[in-house]
Amino acid sequence: MINLTDIKISGTASVTWPEDAVPQEPQKPLEETGDKDGNSIQVTVPRRETGCD
Amino acid sequence: MAIQFKSQCRDARLDAIETYGSTSCSFSVFTGAQPADVTQANSGTLLVTFNLPVDWMAAASAGSKAKAGTWSGAASGGSGATPGHFRIYNSQVTKDGTTCFIQGDAAIGSGSMNFDGTITSGQTVTINSFTLTDGNA
């Protein structure tokens, strides 16, 4: 009796995270700002003058 | 000694597999050992499933037939899961023992389908190579 031999399967596969779904390190909480009593501090940024002379 | 076929005969046998599968196939990866045969129900946890290209295999040559196009999809299951087997269906809708016509073992670093790591839902699984090789040379 003569037998057929098997058809063989060989393959390779890779597993990756999509670029926009790479787990990030947890972000640090925003630093608290305020004076010693916990009141917020308002910072005024000078408006930049724009326009024609 | 096994029977021997001419190269073109081996190619024809391999091409017949793609012809049988037709142009609307899908690919799935599960955990655990593969079922006893392709007619059995799916088993294990489904990790990823995606549709294959219309022309999913290149023409056989010298008794070998490689995948064609991109075989890739996003994992829908698993959390560091080890792939155990894969199945190919001749349907992109019904994926069970009635449509499965190819299955094989999978593992990390070994197996018929050799993965480079575990699978977690959301990851992209890409089949880089898939080759059928006919014996009987």
N, CA and C atoms of all chains as a GROMACS GRO file, in nm:
protein
  570
    1MET      N    1   0.084  -0.119   0.000
    1MET     CA    2   0.000   0.000   0.000
    1MET      C    3   0.088   0.125   0.000
    2ILE      N    4   0.053   0.219  -0.083
    2ILE     CA    5   0.128   0.344  -0.091
    2ILE      C    6   0.043   0.456  -0.034
    3ASN      N    7   0.098   0.531   0.058
    3ASN     CA    8   0.023   0.638   0.122
    3ASN      C    9   0.064   0.774   0.071
    4LEU      N   10  -0.033   0.864   0.065
    4LEU     CA   11  -0.002   1.004   0.041
    4LEU      C   12   0.053   1.062   0.170
    5THR      N   13   0.145   1.154   0.158
    5THR     CA   14   0.192   1.222   0.278
    5THR      C   15   0.111   1.349   0.297
    6ASP      N   16   0.119   1.402   0.416
    6ASP     CA   17   0.040   1.520   0.449
    6ASP      C   18   0.088   1.644   0.376
    7ILE      N   19  -0.008   1.732   0.350
    7ILE     CA   20   0.026   1.869   0.311
    7ILE      C   21   0.056   1.944   0.440
    8LYS      N   22   0.169   2.007   0.444
    8LYS     CA   23   0.210   2.075   0.567
    8LYS      C   24   0.178   2.225   0.561
    9ILE      N   25   0.146   2.277   0.676
    9ILE     CA   26   0.120   2.420   0.691
    9ILE      C   27   0.232   2.480   0.775
   10SER      N   28   0.289   2.587   0.728
   10SER     CA   29   0.384   2.660   0.812
   10SER      C   30   0.354   2.808   0.800
   11GLY      N   31   0.352   2.875   0.912
   11GLY     CA   32   0.320   3.018   0.909
   11GLY      C   33   0.379   3.090   1.028
   12THR      N   34   0.389   3.220   1.014
   12THR     CA   35   0.434   3.304   1.124
   12THR      C   36   0.337   3.420   1.141
   13ALA      N   37   0.322   3.464   1.263
   13ALA     CA   38   0.228   3.573   1.291
   13ALA      C   39   0.288   3.665   1.395
   14SER      N   40   0.257   3.792   1.382
   14SER     CA   41   0.304   3.889   1.481
   14SER      C   42   0.185   3.959   1.545
   15VAL      N   43   0.205   3.999   1.668
   15VAL     CA   44   0.101   4.066   1.744
   15VAL      C   45   0.155   4.201   1.790
   16THR      N   46   0.086   4.307   1.752
   16THR     CA   47   0.135   4.441   1.786
   16THR      C   48   0.020   4.527   1.834
   17TRP      N   49   0.054   4.632   1.905
   17TRP     CA   50  -0.046   4.732   1.941
   17TRP      C   51  -0.055   4.833   1.829
   18PRO      N   52  -0.176   4.873   1.792
   18PRO     CA   53  -0.186   4.982   1.694
   18PRO      C   54  -0.118   5.105   1.751
   19GLU      N   55  -0.064   5.188   1.663
   19GLU     CA   56   0.012   5.305   1.709
   19GLU      C   57  -0.068   5.394   1.802
   20ASP      N   58  -0.197   5.408   1.775
   20ASP     CA   59  -0.277   5.500   1.856
   20ASP      C   60  -0.335   5.432   1.980
   21ALA      N   61  -0.294   5.308   2.004
   21ALA     CA   62  -0.349   5.238   2.120
   21ALA      C   63  -0.240   5.180   2.208
   22VAL      N   64  -0.118   5.230   2.189
   22VAL     CA   65  -0.009   5.181   2.273
   22VAL      C   66  -0.034   5.226   2.416
   23PRO      N   67  -0.035   5.133   2.510
   23PRO     CA   68  -0.059   5.172   2.648
   23PRO      C   69   0.044   5.274   2.694
   24GLN      N   70  -0.002   5.383   2.749
   24GLN     CA   71   0.087   5.488   2.797
   24GLN      C   72   0.098   5.480   2.948
   25GLU      N   73   0.209   5.534   2.997
   25GLU     CA   74   0.220   5.544   3.142
   25GLU      C   75   0.115   5.643   3.190
   26PRO      N   76   0.056   5.614   3.304
   26PRO     CA   77  -0.048   5.708   3.352
   26PRO      C   78   0.009   5.848   3.367
   27GLN      N   79  -0.072   5.944   3.325
   27GLN     CA   80  -0.025   6.082   3.334
   27GLN      C   81  -0.022   6.128   3.479
   28LYS      N   82   0.078   6.209   3.506
   28LYS     CA   83   0.086   6.263   3.642
   28LYS      C   84  -0.030   6.361   3.662
   29PRO      N   85  -0.085   6.365   3.782
   29PRO     CA   86  -0.192   6.463   3.806
   29PRO      C   87  -0.135   6.603   3.794
   30LEU      N   88  -0.221   6.694   3.749
   30LEU     CA   89  -0.177   6.832   3.737
   30LEU      C   90  -0.136   6.884   3.874
   31GLU      N   91  -0.028   6.958   3.872
   31GLU     CA   92   0.016   7.013   3.999
   31GLU      C   93  -0.086   7.115   4.049
   32GLU      N   94  -0.112   7.106   4.175
   32GLU     CA   95  -0.206   7.202   4.232
   32GLU      C   96  -0.142   7.339   4.239
   33THR      N   97  -0.219   7.435   4.209
   33THR     CA   98  -0.168   7.572   4.218
   33THR      C   99  -0.254   7.650   4.316
   34GLY      N  100  -0.197   7.747   4.373
   34GLY     CA  101  -0.274   7.829   4.466
   34GLY      C  102  -0.185   7.882   4.576
   35ASP      N  103  -0.241   7.966   4.653
   35ASP     CA  104  -0.161   8.019   4.762
   35ASP      C  105  -0.166   7.924   4.880
   36LYS      N  106  -0.106   7.963   4.988
   36LYS     CA  107  -0.095   7.870   5.100
   36LYS      C  108  -0.230   7.836   5.161
   37ASP      N  109  -0.330   7.920   5.134
   37ASP     CA  110  -0.463   7.891   5.186
   37ASP      C  111  -0.550   7.812   5.089
   38GLY      N  112  -0.492   7.779   4.976
   38GLY     CA  113  -0.566   7.700   4.879
   38GLY      C  114  -0.645   7.783   4.781
   39ASN      N  115  -0.634   7.915   4.791
   39ASN     CA  116  -0.706   7.999   4.695
   39ASN      C  117  -0.632   8.000   4.562
   40SER      N  118  -0.708   8.000   4.458
   40SER     CA  119  -0.642   7.998   4.327
   40SER      C  120  -0.578   8.132   4.300
   41ILE      N  121  -0.476   8.126   4.222
   41ILE     CA  122  -0.403   8.247   4.188
   41ILE      C  123  -0.434   8.281   4.044
   42GLN      N  124  -0.477   8.403   4.022
   42GLN     CA  125  -0.507   8.444   3.886
   42GLN      C  126  -0.383   8.508   3.825
   43VAL      N  127  -0.349   8.458   3.709
   43VAL     CA  128  -0.231   8.511   3.640
   43VAL      C  129  -0.278   8.586   3.517
   44THR      N  130  -0.236   8.707   3.507
   44THR     CA  131  -0.274   8.787   3.391
   44THR      C  132  -0.158   8.790   3.292
   45VAL      N  133  -0.189   8.745   3.175
   45VAL     CA  134  -0.085   8.746   3.070
   45VAL      C  135  -0.107   8.869   2.985
   46PRO      N  136  -0.006   8.954   2.973
   46PRO     CA  137  -0.022   9.076   2.893
   46PRO      C  138  -0.060   9.041   2.750
   47ARG      N  139  -0.160   9.113   2.700
   47ARG     CA  140  -0.202   9.088   2.564
   47ARG      C  141  -0.098   9.139   2.467
   48ARG      N  142  -0.073   9.055   2.368
   48ARG     CA  143   0.025   9.098   2.269
   48ARG      C  144  -0.044   9.192   2.172
   49GLU      N  145   0.020   9.305   2.152
   49GLU     CA  146  -0.036   9.403   2.060
   49GLU      C  147  -0.020   9.354   1.917
   50THR      N  148  -0.128   9.354   1.846
   50THR     CA  149  -0.120   9.317   1.705
   50THR      C  150  -0.184   9.423   1.622
   51GLY      N  151  -0.156   9.425   1.501
   51GLY     CA  152  -0.217   9.522   1.411
   51GLY      C  153  -0.115   9.608   1.342
   52CYS      N  154  -0.167   9.698   1.262
   52CYS     CA  155  -0.076   9.783   1.184
   52CYS      C  156  -0.032   9.901   1.268
   53ASP      N  157   0.085   9.951   1.241
   53ASP     CA  158   0.134  10.070   1.307
   53ASP      C  159   0.063  10.192   1.253
   54MET      N  160   0.779   0.364   0.117
   54MET     CA  161   0.803   0.495   0.051
   54MET      C  162   0.670   0.555   0.006
   55ALA      N  163   0.664   0.681   0.026
   55ALA     CA  164   0.540   0.750  -0.013
   55ALA      C  165   0.531   0.762  -0.164
   56ILE      N  166   0.411   0.776  -0.211
   56ILE     CA  167   0.390   0.795  -0.356
   56ILE      C  168   0.453   0.928  -0.398
   57GLN      N  169   0.498   0.936  -0.521
   57GLN     CA  170   0.561   1.058  -0.569
   57GLN      C  171   0.482   1.117  -0.686
   58PHE      N  172   0.470   1.250  -0.683
   58PHE     CA  173   0.399   1.323  -0.787
   58PHE      C  174   0.493   1.420  -0.858
   59LYS      N  175   0.464   1.443  -0.984
   59LYS     CA  176   0.533   1.548  -1.058
   59LYS      C  177   0.499   1.683  -0.993
   60SER      N  178   0.592   1.778  -1.004
   60SER     CA  179   0.574   1.909  -0.940
   60SER      C  180   0.442   1.973  -0.979
   61GLN      N  181   0.408   1.969  -1.107
   61GLN     CA  182   0.285   2.033  -1.154
   61GLN      C  183   0.161   1.966  -1.092
   62CYS      N  184   0.173   1.838  -1.066
   62CYS     CA  185   0.061   1.766  -1.004
   62CYS      C  186   0.045   1.811  -0.858
   63ARG      N  187   0.157   1.829  -0.792
   63ARG     CA  188   0.152   1.878  -0.653
   63ARG      C  189   0.094   2.019  -0.650
   64ASP      N  190   0.134   2.101  -0.746
   64ASP     CA  191   0.081   2.238  -0.753
   64ASP      C  192  -0.071   2.236  -0.773
   65ALA      N  193  -0.114   2.147  -0.860
   65ALA     CA  194  -0.258   2.140  -0.889
   65ALA      C  195  -0.336   2.098  -0.764
   66ARG      N  196  -0.276   2.010  -0.688
   66ARG     CA  197  -0.344   1.966  -0.565
   66ARG      C  198  -0.356   2.083  -0.467
   67LEU      N  199  -0.251   2.163  -0.455
   67LEU     CA  200  -0.255   2.278  -0.365
   67LEU      C  201  -0.352   2.385  -0.415
   68ASP      N  202  -0.348   2.411  -0.544
   68ASP     CA  203  -0.438   2.514  -0.600
   68ASP      C  204  -0.585   2.474  -0.582
   69ALA      N  205  -0.610   2.343  -0.578
   69ALA     CA  206  -0.747   2.297  -0.560
   69ALA      C  207  -0.801   2.337  -0.422
   70ILE      N  208  -0.711   2.353  -0.326
   70ILE     CA  209  -0.755   2.394  -0.192
   70ILE      C  210  -0.810   2.536  -0.197
   71GLU      N  211  -0.739   2.624  -0.266
   71GLU     CA  212  -0.788   2.762  -0.278
   71GLU      C  213  -0.916   2.768  -0.360
   72THR      N  214  -0.922   2.687  -0.463
   72THR     CA  215  -1.043   2.685  -0.546
   72THR      C  216  -1.163   2.641  -0.462
   73TYR      N  217  -1.142   2.541  -0.377
   73TYR     CA  218  -1.251   2.495  -0.291
   73TYR      C  219  -1.293   2.606  -0.194
   74GLY      N  220  -1.193   2.672  -0.136
   74GLY     CA  221  -1.224   2.778  -0.039
   74GLY      C  222  -1.297   2.895  -0.102
   75SER      N  223  -1.271   2.917  -0.232
   75SER     CA  224  -1.333   3.025  -0.308
   75SER      C  225  -1.283   3.162  -0.263
   76THR      N  226  -1.364   3.264  -0.284
   76THR     CA  227  -1.314   3.402  -0.273
   76THR      C  228  -1.367   3.479  -0.153
   77SER      N  229  -1.437   3.412  -0.064
   77SER     CA  230  -1.491   3.481   0.055
   77SER      C  231  -1.455   3.403   0.180
   78CYS      N  232  -1.327   3.398   0.208
   78CYS     CA  233  -1.281   3.320   0.324
   78CYS      C  234  -1.254   3.411   0.443
   79SER      N  235  -1.248   3.350   0.558
   79SER     CA  236  -1.214   3.422   0.680
   79SER      C  237  -1.120   3.337   0.765
   80PHE      N  238  -1.053   3.404   0.855
   80PHE     CA  239  -0.947   3.342   0.935
   80PHE      C  240  -0.973   3.373   1.083
   81SER      N  241  -0.965   3.274   1.169
   81SER     CA  242  -0.987   3.296   1.312
   81SER      C  243  -0.879   3.226   1.392
   82VAL      N  244  -0.849   3.284   1.508
   82VAL     CA  245  -0.752   3.224   1.600
   82VAL      C  246  -0.820   3.204   1.734
   83PHE      N  247  -0.801   3.088   1.792
   83PHE     CA  248  -0.862   3.053   1.920
   83PHE      C  249  -0.755   3.008   2.019
   84THR      N  250  -0.793   3.007   2.144
   84THR     CA  251  -0.708   2.945   2.246
   84THR      C  252  -0.734   2.794   2.245
   85GLY      N  253  -0.644   2.720   2.307
   85GLY     CA  254  -0.665   2.577   2.326
   85GLY      C  255  -0.634   2.492   2.205
   86ALA      N  256  -0.646   2.362   2.226
   86ALA     CA  257  -0.616   2.267   2.119
   86ALA      C  258  -0.721   2.272   2.010
   87GLN      N  259  -0.682   2.241   1.890
   87GLN     CA  260  -0.777   2.242   1.778
   87GLN      C  261  -0.876   2.127   1.793
   88PRO      N  262  -0.998   2.145   1.741
   88PRO     CA  263  -1.097   2.037   1.745
   88PRO      C  264  -1.046   1.912   1.672
   89ALA      N  265  -1.115   1.801   1.692
   89ALA     CA  266  -1.071   1.674   1.636
   89ALA      C  267  -1.062   1.678   1.484
   90ASP      N  268  -1.150   1.750   1.420
   90ASP     CA  269  -1.143   1.768   1.275
   90ASP      C  270  -1.219   1.894   1.236
   91VAL      N  271  -1.209   1.932   1.110
   91VAL     CA  272  -1.264   2.062   1.068
   91VAL      C  273  -1.416   2.069   1.076
   92THR      N  274  -1.484   1.956   1.084
   92THR     CA  275  -1.630   1.959   1.089
   92THR      C  276  -1.683   1.984   1.230
   93GLN      N  277  -1.593   1.979   1.328
   93GLN     CA  278  -1.636   1.999   1.467
   93GLN      C  279  -1.664   2.148   1.494
   94ALA      N  280  -1.740   2.172   1.597
   94ALA     CA  281  -1.770   2.310   1.637
   94ALA      C  282  -1.643   2.381   1.681
   95ASN      N  283  -1.647   2.513   1.674
   95ASN     CA  284  -1.534   2.591   1.725
   95ASN      C  285  -1.513   2.560   1.872
   96SER      N  286  -1.390   2.573   1.917
   96SER     CA  287  -1.362   2.551   2.058
   96SER      C  288  -1.260   2.654   2.106
   97GLY      N  289  -1.254   2.672   2.236
   97GLY     CA  290  -1.163   2.770   2.291
   97GLY      C  291  -1.223   2.910   2.285
   98THR      N  292  -1.142   3.006   2.321
   98THR     CA  293  -1.184   3.146   2.319
   98THR      C  294  -1.139   3.211   2.188
   99LEU      N  295  -1.234   3.274   2.121
   99LEU     CA  296  -1.199   3.344   1.997
   99LEU      C  297  -1.114   3.466   2.030
  100LEU      N  298  -0.997   3.473   1.969
  100LEU     CA  299  -0.908   3.586   1.995
  100LEU      C  300  -0.914   3.690   1.884
  101VAL      N  301  -0.919   3.643   1.762
  101VAL     CA  302  -0.924   3.737   1.648
  101VAL      C  303  -0.987   3.667   1.529
  102THR      N  304  -1.062   3.742   1.453
  102THR     CA  305  -1.118   3.690   1.329
  102THR      C  306  -1.119   3.802   1.227
  103PHE      N  307  -1.085   3.769   1.104
  103PHE     CA  308  -1.085   3.870   0.998
  103PHE      C  309  -1.105   3.802   0.863
  104ASN      N  310  -1.147   3.883   0.767
  104ASN     CA  311  -1.170   3.831   0.633
  104ASN      C  312  -1.038   3.823   0.557
  105LEU      N  313  -1.028   3.724   0.472
  105LEU     CA  314  -0.910   3.712   0.386
  105LEU      C  315  -0.937   3.786   0.255
  106PRO      N  316  -0.829   3.823   0.185
  106PRO     CA  317  -0.849   3.888   0.056
  106PRO      C  318  -0.923   3.795  -0.040
  107VAL      N  319  -0.982   3.854  -0.143
  107VAL     CA  320  -1.053   3.774  -0.244
  107VAL      C  321  -0.958   3.669  -0.301
  108ASP      N  322  -0.840   3.712  -0.341
  108ASP     CA  323  -0.736   3.618  -0.385
  108ASP      C  324  -0.641   3.599  -0.268
  109TRP      N  325  -0.667   3.497  -0.190
  109TRP     CA  326  -0.597   3.483  -0.061
  109TRP      C  327  -0.471   3.398  -0.068
  110MET      N  328  -0.450   3.330  -0.179
  110MET     CA  329  -0.328   3.250  -0.194
  110MET      C  330  -0.269   3.275  -0.333
  111ALA      N  331  -0.137   3.277  -0.337
  111ALA     CA  332  -0.070   3.287  -0.467
  111ALA      C  333  -0.074   3.151  -0.536
  112ALA      N  334  -0.053   3.151  -0.665
  112ALA     CA  335  -0.051   3.025  -0.739
  112ALA      C  336   0.062   2.936  -0.686
  113ALA      N  337   0.033   2.809  -0.674
  113ALA     CA  338   0.134   2.715  -0.624
  113ALA      C  339   0.249   2.704  -0.724
  114SER      N  340   0.367   2.681  -0.668
  114SER     CA  341   0.486   2.665  -0.752
  114SER      C  342   0.582   2.572  -0.682
  115ALA      N  343   0.633   2.475  -0.755
  115ALA     CA  344   0.729   2.379  -0.700
  115ALA      C  345   0.676   2.311  -0.574
  116GLY      N  346   0.547   2.283  -0.574
  116GLY     CA  347   0.488   2.210  -0.462
  116GLY      C  348   0.464   2.293  -0.339
  117SER      N  349   0.467   2.425  -0.355
  117SER     CA  350   0.448   2.513  -0.240
  117SER      C  351   0.351   2.624  -0.278
  118LYS      N  352   0.271   2.666  -0.182
  118LYS     CA  353   0.170   2.769  -0.209
  118LYS      C  354   0.165   2.864  -0.091
  119ALA      N  355   0.192   2.993  -0.118
  119ALA     CA  356   0.201   3.092  -0.010
  119ALA      C  357   0.080   3.185  -0.011
  120LYS      N  358   0.057   3.250   0.100
  120LYS     CA  359  -0.055   3.344   0.110
  120LYS      C  360  -0.035   3.460   0.014
  121ALA      N  361  -0.145   3.526  -0.019
  121ALA     CA  362  -0.140   3.647  -0.101
  121ALA      C  363  -0.211   3.758  -0.027
  122GLY      N  364  -0.165   3.879  -0.045
  122GLY     CA  365  -0.230   3.994   0.017
  122GLY      C  366  -0.207   4.002   0.166
  123THR      N  367  -0.283   4.092   0.227
  123THR     CA  368  -0.267   4.118   0.370
  123THR      C  369  -0.364   4.035   0.452
  124TRP      N  370  -0.311   3.964   0.548
  124TRP     CA  371  -0.393   3.887   0.641
  124TRP      C  372  -0.375   3.951   0.778
  125SER      N  373  -0.469   4.031   0.819
  125SER     CA  374  -0.452   4.104   0.944
  125SER      C  375  -0.586   4.146   1.000
  126GLY      N  376  -0.594   4.155   1.132
  126GLY     CA  377  -0.716   4.200   1.195
  126GLY      C  378  -0.694   4.238   1.340
  127ALA      N  379  -0.791   4.306   1.397
  127ALA     CA  380  -0.782   4.348   1.537
  127ALA      C  381  -0.839   4.240   1.628
  128ALA      N  382  -0.764   4.208   1.732
  128ALA     CA  383  -0.810   4.107   1.826
  128ALA      C  384  -0.934   4.155   1.900
  129SER      N  385  -1.030   4.067   1.916
  129SER     CA  386  -1.154   4.102   1.986
  129SER      C  387  -1.165   4.032   2.120
  130GLY      N  388  -1.070   3.948   2.151
  130GLY     CA  389  -1.074   3.875   2.277
  130GLY      C  390  -0.934   3.849   2.328
  131GLY      N  391  -0.928   3.804   2.452
  131GLY     CA  392  -0.800   3.768   2.511
  131GLY      C  393  -0.739   3.878   2.593
  132SER      N  394  -0.666   3.837   2.695
  132SER     CA  395  -0.588   3.929   2.777
  132SER      C  396  -0.458   3.856   2.808
  133GLY      N  397  -0.360   3.878   2.723
  133GLY     CA  398  -0.236   3.801   2.736
  133GLY      C  399  -0.259   3.653   2.706
  134ALA      N  400  -0.351   3.626   2.612
  134ALA     CA  401  -0.388   3.487   2.582
  134ALA      C  402  -0.290   3.422   2.485
  135THR      N  403  -0.269   3.294   2.504
  135THR     CA  404  -0.181   3.218   2.415
  135THR      C  405  -0.264   3.156   2.303
  136PRO      N  406  -0.231   3.187   2.177
  136PRO     CA  407  -0.304   3.125   2.066
  136PRO      C  408  -0.279   2.975   2.063
  137GLY      N  409  -0.386   2.899   2.042
  137GLY     CA  410  -0.373   2.753   2.043
  137GLY      C  411  -0.400   2.687   1.909
  138HIS      N  412  -0.488   2.747   1.830
  138HIS     CA  413  -0.513   2.693   1.697
  138HIS      C  414  -0.580   2.798   1.610
  139PHE      N  415  -0.581   2.772   1.482
  139PHE     CA  416  -0.646   2.864   1.387
  139PHE      C  417  -0.737   2.783   1.296
  140ARG      N  418  -0.834   2.852   1.240
  140ARG     CA  419  -0.925   2.788   1.144
  140ARG      C  420  -0.949   2.883   1.028
  141ILE      N  421  -0.965   2.829   0.910
  141ILE     CA  422  -1.002   2.907   0.791
  141ILE      C  423  -1.136   2.855   0.742
  142TYR      N  424  -1.226   2.949   0.715
  142TYR     CA  425  -1.364   2.916   0.674
  142TYR      C  426  -1.387   2.963   0.530
  143ASN      N  427  -1.473   2.894   0.459
  143ASN     CA  428  -1.508   2.939   0.325
  143ASN      C  429  -1.633   3.026   0.329
  144SER      N  430  -1.640   3.106   0.433
  144SER     CA  431  -1.748   3.203   0.451
  144SER      C  432  -1.695   3.316   0.537
  145GLN      N  433  -1.749   3.433   0.517
  145GLN     CA  434  -1.714   3.547   0.603
  145GLN      C  435  -1.829   3.581   0.697
  146VAL      N  436  -1.930   3.500   0.694
  146VAL     CA  437  -2.046   3.521   0.780
  146VAL      C  438  -2.062   3.404   0.877
  147THR      N  439  -2.072   3.286   0.822
  147THR     CA  440  -2.086   3.166   0.904
  147THR      C  441  -1.948   3.106   0.930
  148LYS      N  442  -1.910   3.105   1.054
  148LYS     CA  443  -1.776   3.057   1.090
  148LYS      C  444  -1.792   2.947   1.194
  149ASP      N  445  -1.812   2.825   1.145
  149ASP     CA  446  -1.831   2.712   1.236
  149ASP      C  447  -1.785   2.584   1.167
  150GLY      N  448  -1.826   2.472   1.221
  150GLY     CA  449  -1.784   2.344   1.167
  150GLY      C  450  -1.841   2.312   1.030
  151THR      N  451  -1.938   2.391   0.986
  151THR     CA  452  -1.995   2.366   0.853
  151THR      C  453  -1.916   2.436   0.744
  152THR      N  454  -1.838   2.537   0.781
  152THR     CA  455  -1.764   2.613   0.680
  152THR      C  456  -1.612   2.601   0.694
  153CYS      N  457  -1.567   2.550   0.809
  153CYS     CA  458  -1.423   2.536   0.828
  153CYS      C  459  -1.369   2.429   0.733
  154PHE      N  460  -1.261   2.462   0.662
  154PHE     CA  461  -1.201   2.361   0.574
  154PHE      C  462  -1.051   2.348   0.592
  155ILE      N  463  -0.992   2.435   0.674
  155ILE     CA  464  -0.851   2.422   0.712
  155ILE      C  465  -0.841   2.456   0.860
  156GLN      N  466  -0.765   2.380   0.934
  156GLN     CA  467  -0.734   2.417   1.072
  156GLN      C  468  -0.595   2.364   1.104
  157GLY      N  469  -0.533   2.427   1.201
  157GLY     CA  470  -0.400   2.383   1.240
  157GLY      C  471  -0.364   2.437   1.377
  158ASP      N  472  -0.258   2.384   1.432
  158ASP     CA  473  -0.216   2.425   1.566
  158ASP      C  474  -0.141   2.557   1.559
  159ALA      N  475  -0.148   2.630   1.667
  159ALA     CA  476  -0.075   2.756   1.679
  159ALA      C  477  -0.012   2.761   1.818
  160ALA      N  478   0.093   2.836   1.829
  160ALA     CA  479   0.161   2.849   1.958
  160ALA      C  480   0.253   2.970   1.951
  161ILE      N  481   0.315   3.000   2.060
  161ILE     CA  482   0.412   3.109   2.064
  161ILE      C  483   0.551   3.048   2.050
  162GLY      N  484   0.617   3.081   1.943
  162GLY     CA  485   0.753   3.030   1.919
  162GLY      C  486   0.759   2.892   1.858
  163SER      N  487   0.644   2.835   1.827
  163SER     CA  488   0.642   2.702   1.764
  163SER      C  489   0.505   2.683   1.701
  164GLY      N  490   0.479   2.560   1.654
  164GLY     CA  491   0.348   2.530   1.597
  164GLY      C  492   0.342   2.558   1.448
  165SER      N  493   0.235   2.507   1.387
  165SER     CA  494   0.216   2.531   1.244
  165SER      C  495   0.202   2.681   1.218
  166MET      N  496   0.137   2.751   1.310
  166MET     CA  497   0.128   2.897   1.302
  166MET      C  498   0.202   2.951   1.424
  167ASN      N  499   0.318   3.006   1.397
  167ASN     CA  500   0.411   3.047   1.501
  167ASN      C  501   0.391   3.195   1.534
  168PHE      N  502   0.334   3.222   1.650
  168PHE     CA  503   0.311   3.361   1.693
  168PHE      C  504   0.431   3.413   1.772
  169ASP      N  505   0.447   3.544   1.770
  169ASP     CA  506   0.560   3.603   1.842
  169ASP      C  507   0.521   3.652   1.982
  170GLY      N  508   0.397   3.630   2.021
  170GLY     CA  509   0.360   3.672   2.156
  170GLY      C  510   0.214   3.644   2.185
  171THR      N  511   0.173   3.677   2.305
  171THR     CA  512   0.034   3.658   2.346
  171THR      C  513  -0.056   3.760   2.277
  172ILE      N  514  -0.186   3.737   2.290
  172ILE     CA  515  -0.283   3.826   2.225
  172ILE      C  516  -0.374   3.889   2.329
  173THR      N  517  -0.389   4.019   2.317
  173THR     CA  518  -0.481   4.095   2.402
  173THR      C  519  -0.578   4.170   2.313
  174SER      N  520  -0.702   4.173   2.356
  174SER     CA  521  -0.804   4.243   2.278
  174SER      C  522  -0.758   4.384   2.242
  175GLY      N  523  -0.774   4.420   2.115
  175GLY     CA  524  -0.732   4.551   2.068
  175GLY      C  525  -0.602   4.547   1.991
  176GLN      N  526  -0.525   4.442   2.010
  176GLN     CA  527  -0.399   4.433   1.938
  176GLN      C  528  -0.424   4.393   1.793
  177THR      N  529  -0.329   4.425   1.710
  177THR     CA  530  -0.335   4.387   1.570
  177THR      C  531  -0.261   4.255   1.550
  178VAL      N  532  -0.330   4.159   1.492
  178VAL     CA  533  -0.269   4.030   1.462
  178VAL      C  534  -0.245   4.024   1.311
  179THR      N  535  -0.123   4.001   1.274
  179THR     CA  536  -0.086   3.996   1.133
  179THR      C  537  -0.022   3.861   1.101
  180ILE      N  538  -0.077   3.796   1.001
  180ILE     CA  539  -0.016   3.672   0.954
  180ILE      C  540   0.090   3.712   0.853
  181ASN      N  541   0.215   3.694   0.891
  181ASN     CA  542   0.325   3.737   0.803
  181ASN      C  543   0.353   3.635   0.694
  182SER      N  544   0.337   3.509   0.726
  182SER     CA  545   0.358   3.405   0.624
  182SER      C  546   0.264   3.289   0.650
  183PHE      N  547   0.220   3.228   0.544
  183PHE     CA  548   0.132   3.112   0.553
  183PHE      C  549   0.157   3.030   0.426
  184THR      N  550   0.214   2.914   0.442
  184THR     CA  551   0.255   2.835   0.327
  184THR      C  552   0.206   2.692   0.339
  185LEU      N  553   0.146   2.645   0.232
  185LEU     CA  554   0.109   2.504   0.222
  185LEU      C  555   0.216   2.435   0.139
  186THR      N  556   0.268   2.327   0.190
  186THR     CA  557   0.370   2.253   0.117
  186THR      C  558   0.324   2.110   0.096
  187ASP      N  559   0.316   2.070  -0.028
  187ASP     CA  560   0.272   1.936  -0.062
  187ASP      C  561   0.389   1.839  -0.046
  188GLY      N  562   0.360   1.723   0.014
  188GLY     CA  563   0.463   1.619   0.021
  188GLY      C  564   0.471   1.549  -0.114
  189ASN      N  565   0.510   1.431  -0.111
  189ASN     CA  566   0.509   1.346  -0.231
  189ASN      C  567   0.597   1.400  -0.344
  190ALA      N  568   0.707   1.465  -0.307
  190ALA     CA  569   0.798   1.516  -0.412
  190ALA      C  570   0.880   1.400  -0.468
   0.00000   0.00000   0.00000
